[in-house]
Amino acid sequence: MKKRSKESESRMQPLSRRELLKRLACGGLAASGLGTLLSACAPDVTEVREEVTAPTTESAPSYYLPNDEGLLTLPAVHRGDLPKGEGRIEVEGVGSFTFEAERVTTKRPDIFQEGHFSLFDVLVHLSERGEIALDHHFDEAMDTHVIEALNGESGWWHNAHYSAGWFEPNVFRMDMYPYKNNMRIRLGREREGRLEAIYSGFRAEVDRLKANRGQVIIPDVTIRVPSGRLAFQDVLATPHGLRPDVLQPDVVTALDALISLAEQGQLPQIELTWYERIAGAEPVDSYWVEELSQDAAVGGCGFVYETGPREFAGFSGTHIHIPADVRVTVSPEYALWFWICLGRGGL
C-alpha cells in the first residue's frame, strides 16, 4: 500500500485548484461564473482554464479500503454535525419560512438516524405548525412520499444546495435528501410531464429492486479515469455502514457501489478522505474518493459521480452535489464515476 500523509500535505501546501474542484464537484463554494461552465460539460474529461487561489483547509485524514489487513472497515468513525439552529425554506408564491432544526423529526426512520432528517420532513414540520397546508401520502410503488397539494396547489418539486453551493436540477427523492446546517431549500412548481417522468423512474427502481429480491443490483457501473475506462454489469451493491451517524446500517449509498466492487476484487484500493469543511463550505462532513483505480486526485483534477435513471443523466438531474456517502440509492439504473479537471495541469 502506498504510504503518505494527507495531514502533512494539507498543512504545507496551499490547495488552490484542488479546492476549487472539491467545491464545484462536491457541493462546496461555487466561484462566480464557473458553475455555468461546469454545468455545460459532458461527463468526460473537462478543463476550465481558470486559476483560483483558495485558503488552505484544516488537516483531512485519509483511509484505504481494503486496508492492510484486507478489511473494508475504517479505523475511526467520523461524525458530522447534528442539524441545529435556524433553517429556512422558500416556497414559490407562498413565502419564506424558518424552522428550528432540533424540532424536526423524520418520516423515514428506516433511512435516517435520530436527529437527522430530510427536506421533506421540513415541510411536514411546517404543516404540523399550521404554517402551510400540506396533503401528502407515502407511495410504496415509488418508495417515497408524494406531495398531493400544498396550500391547495399541486405539481411541486424541490431544489436545494449545501453550504456555498448552487441550485441545480435534481431527480432525487425529497424524503431521502439529507438536511445539513447552512443549506438552502426551495420548493417550486414543476411541469406535469417532468414530474411524471421522475415518478416513472422511481417506479422502475422499485420494480428492479423487487425483481432482484430486495438486492440493489446496478445494471451498469462505469469508471472513467486517465488510465482508462472500466465497465461493470449487474453490480451487487451492499451496505457498509460508513455513515452510522446519519444513516441506518442497512441503507445502501452511492459510495457503497464502489466499495462493493473493491470487496468483490474488481477494483484496487480506494482512498477516502474525510473533510469537515472546505474553504467557504461548512459543514462538509463527508468522505470523498481521492484515489480510484490507481488514479489519485491531484492539482485541479479529481473524481465526481452521478447515479440514477438514464433519462436524466448528467446535469439534467442525476449529477447533483450530495456527497456519495450519504446519497441513498434504491436501485439505480446506472452509476458513473469520472475524472474531471479544472485549471491547468490536467490530462
VOPAGU-2260 file (C-alpha; in pm, 1 decimal, decimal comma):
REM VOPAGU-2260
SITE   aa  ch    i         X         Y         Z
SITE  MET   A    0       0,0       0,0       0,0
SITE  LYS   A    1     118,7     347,2     -81,5
SITE  LYS   A    2     208,8     544,3     234,1
SITE  ARG   A    3     159,0     918,3     256,1
SITE  SER   A    4      35,3    1177,8     498,0
SITE  LYS   A    5    -265,7    1376,1     386,6
SITE  GLU   A    6    -244,7    1574,9     706,6
SITE  SER   A    7     108,1    1694,7     620,9
SITE  GLU   A    8       9,3    1779,3     264,6
SITE  SER   A    9    -284,8    1987,7     384,7
SITE  ARG   A   10     -72,9    2185,7     629,0
SITE  MET   A   11     218,6    2250,8     395,1
SITE  GLN   A   12      58,4    2317,9      58,3
SITE  PRO   A   13    -195,7    2582,7     -44,8
SITE  LEU   A   14    -485,3    2395,0    -202,0
SITE  SER   A   15    -593,7    2608,7    -492,2
SITE  ARG   A   16    -735,4    2433,4    -799,3
SITE  ARG   A   17    -790,6    2116,8    -599,7
SITE  GLU   A   18   -1003,0    2305,8    -350,4
SITE  LEU   A   19   -1195,5    2462,4    -635,7
SITE  LEU   A   20   -1257,3    2114,0    -773,5
SITE  LYS   A   21   -1381,0    1999,2    -435,5
SITE  ARG   A   22   -1611,5    2293,6    -402,2
SITE  LEU   A   23   -1758,4    2255,4    -750,1
SITE  ALA   A   24   -1768,4    1878,7    -767,5
SITE  CYS   A   25   -1861,4    1803,5    -407,5
SITE  GLY   A   26   -2103,8    2076,2    -312,3
SITE  GLY   A   27   -1875,1    2347,8    -183,3
SITE  LEU   A   28   -1806,4    2703,5    -287,0
SITE  ALA   A   29   -1904,8    2790,7    -644,7
SITE  ALA   A   30   -1680,7    3059,2    -790,0
SITE  SER   A   31   -1864,0    3320,9    -990,2
SITE  GLY   A   32   -1925,9    3207,0   -1347,3
SITE  LEU   A   33   -1767,5    2864,3   -1313,3
SITE  GLY   A   34   -2089,9    2688,2   -1217,2
SITE  THR   A   35   -2234,1    2768,0   -1558,4
SITE  LEU   A   36   -1924,3    2637,1   -1734,0
SITE  LEU   A   37   -1924,3    2315,7   -1534,7
SITE  SER   A   38   -2294,8    2254,0   -1586,1
SITE  ALA   A   39   -2243,1    2272,4   -1961,3
SITE  CYS   A   40   -1984,0    1993,4   -1957,3
SITE  ALA   A   41   -2048,9    1637,5   -2065,8
SITE  PRO   A   42   -1936,5    1365,4   -1822,9
SITE  ASP   A   43   -1596,0    1325,1   -1982,4
SITE  VAL   A   44   -1261,8    1496,3   -1917,2
SITE  THR   A   45   -1333,0    1866,9   -1875,6
SITE  GLU   A   46   -1095,1    2158,3   -1846,4
SITE  VAL   A   47   -1186,5    2507,9   -1733,4
SITE  ARG   A   48    -898,8    2746,4   -1790,8
SITE  GLU   A   49    -907,4    2934,2   -1462,3
SITE  GLU   A   50    -663,9    2989,0   -1178,6
SITE  VAL   A   51    -810,4    3041,5    -832,8
SITE  THR   A   52    -623,5    3054,2    -503,2
SITE  ALA   A   53    -817,5    2925,0    -202,6
SITE  PRO   A   54    -730,3    2918,5     166,6
SITE  THR   A   55    -563,3    2606,8     298,3
SITE  THR   A   56    -805,5    2366,2     465,6
SITE  GLU   A   57    -751,4    2204,4     800,6
SITE  SER   A   58    -596,3    1857,5     805,4
SITE  ALA   A   59    -809,1    1588,0     646,3
SITE  PRO   A   60    -746,3    1223,2     740,9
SITE  SER   A   61    -735,8     963,1     463,6
SITE  TYR   A   62    -804,1     590,2     464,5
SITE  TYR   A   63    -766,0     299,4     224,8
SITE  LEU   A   64   -1024,9      31,0     158,4
SITE  PRO   A   65    -941,6    -254,9     173,2
SITE  ASN   A   66    -686,3    -175,8     444,3
SITE  ASP   A   67    -357,2    -357,1     515,6
SITE  GLU   A   68    -549,3    -647,8     665,5
SITE  GLY   A   69    -778,6    -668,8     365,9
SITE  LEU   A   70   -1075,9    -534,1     561,0
SITE  LEU   A   71   -1333,7    -289,4     431,3
SITE  THR   A   72   -1372,9    -109,6     761,5
SITE  LEU   A   73   -1248,6     228,9     876,3
SITE  PRO   A   74   -1019,7     265,3    1179,2
SITE  ALA   A   75   -1218,7     563,4    1304,2
SITE  VAL   A   76   -1580,6     669,4    1289,7
SITE  HIS   A   77   -1622,9    1033,0    1191,4
SITE  ARG   A   78   -1942,2    1205,9    1292,8
SITE  GLY   A   79   -2086,4    1505,0    1116,6
SITE  ASP   A   80   -2264,6    1790,5    1289,9
SITE  LEU   A   81   -2621,3    1727,4    1401,0
SITE  PRO   A   82   -2873,3    1964,8    1241,6
SITE  LYS   A   83   -2926,4    2257,1    1476,4
SITE  GLY   A   84   -3030,3    2618,4    1486,1
SITE  GLU   A   85   -3249,1    2808,0    1245,0
SITE  GLY   A   86   -3309,7    2688,7     890,2
SITE  ARG   A   87   -3508,8    2843,2     609,2
SITE  ILE   A   88   -3717,4    2719,0     318,3
SITE  GLU   A   89   -3864,6    2923,7      33,6
SITE  VAL   A   90   -4194,0    2815,7    -121,1
SITE  GLU   A   91   -4262,8    2975,6    -458,0
SITE  GLY   A   92   -4566,1    3202,4    -448,6
SITE  VAL   A   93   -4630,8    3123,4     -82,0
SITE  GLY   A   94   -4348,1    3266,6     123,6
SITE  SER   A   95   -4026,6    3209,8     316,0
SITE  PHE   A   96   -4040,8    3008,4     637,6
SITE  THR   A   97   -3796,4    2948,1     919,7
SITE  PHE   A   98   -3773,6    2646,1    1146,3
SITE  GLU   A   99   -3565,0    2516,1    1434,7
SITE  ALA   A  100   -3375,8    2209,0    1315,5
SITE  GLU   A  101   -3382,4    2046,6    1660,4
SITE  ARG   A  102   -3763,5    2033,3    1642,9
SITE  VAL   A  103   -3784,8    1849,8    1309,4
SITE  THR   A  104   -3836,2    1473,0    1317,3
SITE  THR   A  105   -3815,9    1232,8    1026,2
SITE  LYS   A  106   -4088,1    1043,2     842,8
SITE  ARG   A  107   -3817,1     799,4     727,0
SITE  PRO   A  108   -3672,8     632,5    1038,5
SITE  ASP   A  109   -3589,2     345,8     802,0
SITE  ILE   A  110   -3336,4     581,2     639,4
SITE  PHE   A  111   -3217,5     834,1     897,9
SITE  GLN   A  112   -3072,7     807,1    1245,0
SITE  GLU   A  113   -3231,4    1006,3    1527,0
SITE  GLY   A  114   -3153,0    1374,9    1495,9
SITE  HIS   A  115   -3118,9    1365,3    1116,7
SITE  PHE   A  116   -3395,4    1428,2     866,4
SITE  SER   A  117   -3479,1    1509,4     504,7
SITE  LEU   A  118   -3601,4    1814,8     317,9
SITE  PHE   A  119   -3949,5    1660,9     308,5
SITE  ASP   A  120   -3951,0    1643,2     687,4
SITE  VAL   A  121   -3913,3    2020,8     697,1
SITE  LEU   A  122   -4239,6    2058,9     504,0
SITE  VAL   A  123   -4418,0    1817,2     736,1
SITE  HIS   A  124   -4288,0    2015,8    1034,2
SITE  LEU   A  125   -4423,4    2341,8     888,7
SITE  SER   A  126   -4756,5    2173,8     820,9
SITE  GLU   A  127   -4777,8    2045,8    1178,6
SITE  ARG   A  128   -4714,0    2401,2    1297,2
SITE  GLY   A  129   -5001,9    2523,2    1081,0
SITE  GLU   A  130   -4786,6    2745,5     861,1
SITE  ILE   A  131   -4870,4    2560,7     539,2
SITE  ALA   A  132   -5144,1    2317,9     434,8
SITE  LEU   A  133   -4972,1    2000,8     314,8
SITE  ASP   A  134   -5151,4    1698,9     168,0
SITE  HIS   A  135   -4924,9    1400,7     107,2
SITE  HIS   A  136   -4906,4    1022,2     110,3
SITE  PHE   A  137   -4642,7     751,9     102,9
SITE  ASP   A  138   -4635,3     570,3    -232,0
SITE  GLU   A  139   -4495,5     219,5    -186,5
SITE  ALA   A  140   -4462,2     172,7    -563,0
SITE  MET   A  141   -4214,5     464,2    -568,3
SITE  ASP   A  142   -4070,5     424,4    -215,8
SITE  THR   A  143   -4121,7     790,0    -138,1
SITE  HIS   A  144   -4364,6    1044,7      -0,4
SITE  VAL   A  145   -4557,7    1233,4    -266,6
SITE  ILE   A  146   -4690,6    1587,1    -224,9
SITE  GLU   A  147   -5051,3    1588,4    -338,9
SITE  ALA   A  148   -5107,0    1956,6    -270,4
SITE  LEU   A  149   -4953,3    2248,0     -85,3
SITE  ASN   A  150   -5194,5    2526,2       5,0
SITE  GLY   A  151   -5438,1    2371,9    -241,6
SITE  GLU   A  152   -5195,3    2365,7    -536,6
SITE  SER   A  153   -5035,6    2056,4    -691,9
SITE  GLY   A  154   -4727,8    1995,0    -905,8
SITE  TRP   A  155   -4448,3    2078,5    -658,3
SITE  TRP   A  156   -4081,7    1980,4    -674,1
SITE  HIS   A  157   -3780,0    2065,7    -461,1
SITE  ASN   A  158   -3438,5    2217,5    -515,4
SITE  ALA   A  159   -3159,2    2263,8    -265,0
SITE  HIS   A  160   -2787,7    2302,4    -213,4
SITE  TYR   A  161   -2542,3    2272,5      72,1
SITE  SER   A  162   -2322,6    2544,7     215,6
SITE  ALA   A  163   -2173,7    2774,3     -50,6
SITE  GLY   A  164   -2309,7    2564,5    -340,2
SITE  TRP   A  165   -2572,1    2649,5    -601,6
SITE  PHE   A  166   -2916,1    2528,3    -709,2
SITE  GLU   A  167   -2920,6    2253,9    -973,7
SITE  PRO   A  168   -3180,7    2025,0   -1135,8
SITE  ASN   A  169   -3235,4    1700,5    -947,0
SITE  VAL   A  170   -3445,1    1385,1    -969,2
SITE  PHE   A  171   -3377,3    1272,9    -613,5
SITE  ARG   A  172   -3641,5    1169,8    -362,5
SITE  MET   A  173   -3717,8    1458,9    -128,7
SITE  ASP   A  174   -3762,4    1232,3     173,9
SITE  MET   A  175   -3412,0    1087,5     121,0
SITE  TYR   A  176   -3235,3    1422,5      66,4
SITE  PRO   A  177   -3029,7    1477,3     387,2
SITE  TYR   A  178   -3062,1    1811,5     559,2
SITE  LYS   A  179   -2740,4    1987,1     665,2
SITE  ASN   A  180   -2679,8    2307,9     851,9
SITE  ASN   A  181   -2636,1    2617,6     636,6
SITE  MET   A  182   -2817,3    2473,3     335,5
SITE  ARG   A  183   -3074,4    2645,9     115,7
SITE  ILE   A  184   -3406,9    2487,0      19,1
SITE  ARG   A  185   -3665,2    2590,0    -237,8
SITE  LEU   A  186   -3997,6    2442,1    -338,4
SITE  GLY   A  187   -4146,3    2540,3    -673,4
SITE  ARG   A  188   -4391,5    2431,2    -938,8
SITE  GLU   A  189   -4278,2    2175,1   -1193,0
SITE  ARG   A  190   -4411,5    2073,5   -1534,1
SITE  GLU   A  191   -4653,3    1781,1   -1517,3
SITE  GLY   A  192   -4461,1    1588,7   -1785,5
SITE  ARG   A  193   -4130,3    1612,3   -1599,8
SITE  LEU   A  194   -4290,3    1512,0   -1270,9
SITE  GLU   A  195   -4445,5    1204,6   -1427,3
SITE  ALA   A  196   -4111,9    1110,8   -1586,9
SITE  ILE   A  197   -3943,5    1139,9   -1245,8
SITE  TYR   A  198   -4212,3     927,3   -1083,4
SITE  SER   A  199   -4182,7     671,2   -1361,8
SITE  GLY   A  200   -3811,1     642,5   -1283,9
SITE  PHE   A  201   -3890,2     586,7    -915,9
SITE  ARG   A  202   -4135,1     308,1   -1004,2
SITE  ALA   A  203   -3878,8     142,1   -1229,1
SITE  GLU   A  204   -3627,3     140,3    -941,7
SITE  VAL   A  205   -3872,4     -25,3    -704,1
SITE  ASP   A  206   -3967,7    -280,4    -969,5
SITE  ARG   A  207   -3599,6    -361,0   -1026,6
SITE  LEU   A  208   -3544,8    -397,2    -652,4
SITE  LYS   A  209   -3837,4    -637,9    -625,1
SITE  ALA   A  210   -3719,5    -837,0    -928,5
SITE  ASN   A  211   -3381,9    -877,2    -755,5
SITE  ARG   A  212   -3546,3    -990,7    -429,7
SITE  GLY   A  213   -3451,2    -681,2    -238,9
SITE  GLN   A  214   -3089,6    -671,8    -353,0
SITE  VAL   A  215   -2952,1    -349,3    -502,3
SITE  ILE   A  216   -2809,7    -464,0    -834,7
SITE  ILE   A  217   -2694,8    -182,5   -1062,6
SITE  PRO   A  218   -2709,3    -281,2   -1432,6
SITE  ASP   A  219   -2420,5     -56,0   -1535,5
SITE  VAL   A  220   -2135,9      92,2   -1330,8
SITE  THR   A  221   -1874,2     280,3   -1533,0
SITE  ILE   A  222   -1548,6     438,4   -1415,1
SITE  ARG   A  223   -1362,9     678,7   -1645,3
SITE  VAL   A  224   -1012,9     766,0   -1530,1
SITE  PRO   A  225    -693,5     886,6   -1700,2
SITE  SER   A  226    -557,9     531,9   -1712,6
SITE  GLY   A  227    -861,7     400,4   -1897,3
SITE  ARG   A  228   -1225,9     303,7   -1872,5
SITE  LEU   A  229   -1374,7      30,3   -1658,1
SITE  ALA   A  230   -1725,0    -103,6   -1710,7
SITE  PHE   A  231   -1913,8    -343,0   -1485,1
SITE  GLN   A  232   -2254,0    -500,8   -1533,6
SITE  ASP   A  233   -2506,8    -609,2   -1272,1
SITE  VAL   A  234   -2306,1    -488,4    -974,4
SITE  LEU   A  235   -2438,7    -603,5    -638,1
SITE  ALA   A  236   -2414,1    -304,1    -403,6
SITE  THR   A  237   -2426,8    -390,3     -35,1
SITE  PRO   A  238   -2429,4    -155,9     268,0
SITE  HIS   A  239   -2101,2     -93,9     450,5
SITE  GLY   A  240   -2218,8     147,0     718,5
SITE  LEU   A  241   -1963,0     422,6     661,8
SITE  ARG   A  242   -2206,4     685,3     794,3
SITE  PRO   A  243   -2370,0     534,7    1104,4
SITE  ASP   A  244   -2410,0     886,8    1241,1
SITE  VAL   A  245   -2657,3     981,8     965,7
SITE  LEU   A  246   -2799,0     664,3     808,2
SITE  GLN   A  247   -2939,5     334,4     928,1
SITE  PRO   A  248   -2695,4      40,7     892,5
SITE  ASP   A  249   -2878,2    -136,2     609,0
SITE  VAL   A  250   -2905,8     169,8     382,6
SITE  VAL   A  251   -2714,2     144,0      53,2
SITE  THR   A  252   -2540,8     460,6     -69,8
SITE  ALA   A  253   -2376,0     566,1    -395,7
SITE  LEU   A  254   -2035,3     508,2    -234,0
SITE  ASP   A  255   -2131,3     151,5    -142,8
SITE  ALA   A  256   -2129,0      56,0    -512,4
SITE  LEU   A  257   -1755,7     136,3    -536,4
SITE  ILE   A  258   -1672,0     -32,3    -206,9
SITE  SER   A  259   -1868,0    -339,5    -317,4
SITE  LEU   A  260   -1659,8    -359,7    -635,1
SITE  ALA   A  261   -1341,9    -346,4    -425,3
SITE  GLU   A  262   -1484,7    -610,6    -193,0
SITE  GLN   A  263   -1556,0    -833,4    -493,5
SITE  GLY   A  264   -1196,7    -795,4    -615,3
SITE  GLN   A  265   -1295,0    -586,4    -917,1
SITE  LEU   A  266   -1115,7    -268,8    -806,1
SITE  PRO   A  267    -783,7    -199,3    -633,5
SITE  GLN   A  268    -775,5       3,7    -315,1
SITE  ILE   A  269    -998,0     308,0    -284,0
SITE  GLU   A  270    -869,0     605,8     -89,4
SITE  LEU   A  271   -1123,4     806,7     108,0
SITE  THR   A  272   -1060,7    1141,3     275,3
SITE  TRP   A  273   -1281,9    1289,0     545,7
SITE  TYR   A  274   -1347,6    1663,1     513,0
SITE  GLU   A  275   -1518,0    1862,0     788,2
SITE  ARG   A  276   -1503,2    2183,3     587,7
SITE  ILE   A  277   -1353,3    2306,5     262,3
SITE  ALA   A  278   -1268,0    2675,1     236,6
SITE  GLY   A  279   -1606,3    2856,8     247,0
SITE  ALA   A  280   -1816,1    2540,8     265,9
SITE  GLU   A  281   -1914,6    2440,9     620,7
SITE  PRO   A  282   -2016,5    2188,2     727,8
SITE  VAL   A  283   -1891,8    1938,0     470,0
SITE  ASP   A  284   -1868,4    1634,2     698,7
SITE  SER   A  285   -1831,7    1358,9     437,8
SITE  TYR   A  286   -1585,7    1119,3     276,7
SITE  TRP   A  287   -1453,1    1190,9     -72,2
SITE  VAL   A  288   -1294,9     947,4    -312,9
SITE  GLU   A  289    -933,9    1063,3    -351,1
SITE  GLU   A  290    -798,0     760,2    -534,9
SITE  LEU   A  291    -978,8     518,1    -763,1
SITE  SER   A  292    -847,2     250,9    -996,9
SITE  GLN   A  293    -490,1     363,4    -908,8
SITE  ASP   A  294    -555,0     721,1   -1023,3
SITE  ALA   A  295    -527,4     983,8    -749,0
SITE  ALA   A  296    -677,9    1330,2    -725,5
SITE  VAL   A  297    -407,4    1589,9    -786,3
SITE  GLY   A  298    -387,7    1960,6    -862,8
SITE  GLY   A  299    -720,5    2062,0   -1015,7
SITE  CYS   A  300    -820,0    1708,2   -1108,9
SITE  GLY   A  301   -1029,2    1453,7    -923,5
SITE  PHE   A  302   -1341,0    1237,4    -918,5
SITE  VAL   A  303   -1708,6    1320,7    -944,5
SITE  TYR   A  304   -2005,8    1091,7    -988,5
SITE  GLU   A  305   -2369,4    1059,2   -1087,4
SITE  THR   A  306   -2628,3     787,2   -1043,8
SITE  GLY   A  307   -2997,1     730,0   -1109,3
SITE  PRO   A  308   -3219,8     692,9   -1417,4
SITE  ARG   A  309   -3051,2     730,4   -1756,0
SITE  GLU   A  310   -3331,3     952,2   -1881,7
SITE  PHE   A  311   -3199,8    1225,5   -1652,9
SITE  ALA   A  312   -2827,8    1153,5   -1688,4
SITE  GLY   A  313   -2577,0    1428,5   -1627,2
SITE  PHE   A  314   -2683,2    1779,4   -1540,1
SITE  SER   A  315   -3048,9    1713,8   -1617,2
SITE  GLY   A  316   -3095,2    1554,3   -1276,7
SITE  THR   A  317   -2859,2    1272,2   -1172,9
SITE  HIS   A  318   -2537,7    1475,4   -1134,4
SITE  ILE   A  319   -2613,3    1650,8    -806,9
SITE  HIS   A  320   -2385,7    1753,1    -523,4
SITE  ILE   A  321   -2498,1    1521,0    -248,1
SITE  PRO   A  322   -2186,1    1351,6    -107,5
SITE  ALA   A  323   -2171,1     987,5    -215,8
SITE  ASP   A  324   -2151,8     855,2     140,8
SITE  VAL   A  325   -2498,6     992,3     227,1
SITE  ARG   A  326   -2668,0     962,9    -112,5
SITE  VAL   A  327   -2921,8     688,1     -61,3
SITE  THR   A  328   -2981,1     457,7    -357,1
SITE  VAL   A  329   -3293,0     246,0    -406,9
SITE  SER   A  330   -3194,7      57,6    -723,0
SITE  PRO   A  331   -3042,1     298,2    -976,5
SITE  GLU   A  332   -3025,7     223,1   -1347,3
SITE  TYR   A  333   -2661,0     327,7   -1370,8
SITE  ALA   A  334   -2370,2     478,3   -1181,5
SITE  LEU   A  335   -2085,6     674,1   -1338,5
SITE  TRP   A  336   -1764,3     794,2   -1175,2
SITE  PHE   A  337   -1541,2    1011,2   -1388,0
SITE  TRP   A  338   -1230,6    1225,4   -1379,2
SITE  ILE   A  339   -1264,9    1599,0   -1422,9
SITE  CYS   A  340   -1005,9    1877,5   -1437,8
SITE  LEU   A  341   -1032,2    2244,4   -1355,8
SITE  GLY   A  342    -738,9    2466,1   -1440,5
SITE  ARG   A  343    -401,8    2377,8   -1589,5
SITE  GLY   A  344    -213,4    2062,5   -1517,0
SITE  GLY   A  345    -487,5    1826,8   -1626,3
SITE  LEU   A  346    -467,7    1540,0   -1871,4
